[in-house]
């Protein structure tokens, strides 16, 4: 478990920051999610776009939608919504000040970007509610209840919600106390609280209680968890550090891949896409 301890203690930057250049995206507004991997998505940017597209297609994103992107990272998704979906009204929320500053400079036509936690959306002065709220590969860092309480207040009636989450499979009930403790430590290293994770039925119940209908939960464990681990494992050359990257940047990516492989192999925690519509 030495690698797990390293991941938890040697963080030299924002806990959600990732050096996308080491993953294969050197663009100014880089992607920073685990990606949806398939035979046709062999590069990191392609896989990241595929994960975003699956979410956008599932909520039927259109050019006329007022869109809120939560946890947008370095801004690649924002540019994607503009260029590929022709969405005109986009606002975003991102916790990392450095990313927010870069996005403000690089995407001047963006309606607004707020340097804030997406768990406190009621504290942001939005001019109007949104037709669509998307959160790519980030919502599982908080409890579903906290996430829904925040999001519900900014969605229009019949507004659509799409996000990625981690859920417990039925096999979780077969773990003993020691195995559950080990799983909790493993997830904590990735800033995920095991106590916040629910099974599929409980996720559906919480969404319904929060006022959502047409709930769809799709298991993306193999193409996301398995795919990212496979991509890192198959890289023929080790990432090289430079002035903008550190040894820990490289280690962080490798340990994330180990975590994905562990979760995928164990099968107790599943990676899912969740979409729903507000009543």
ABEGO torsion letter per residue (X at the ends): XAAAAAAAAABABBAABBBAAAAGBABABBBBBAEBBBAABABAAAAAAAAAAAAAAAAGBBAABBBBBBGAEAGAAAAAAAAAAGBABBBBBBABAAAAAAAAAABAABABBBBBBAAAAAABBBABBBABBBBBGAAAABBAAAAAAAAAAABBBGBBBBBBBBBBBAAAAABBAAAAAAAAAAAAAAGBBAAABBBAAAAAAAAAAAGBBGBBBBBAAAAAAAAAAAAAAABABBBBBBAABBAAAAAAAAAAAAAAAAAAAAGABBBBBBBBBBX
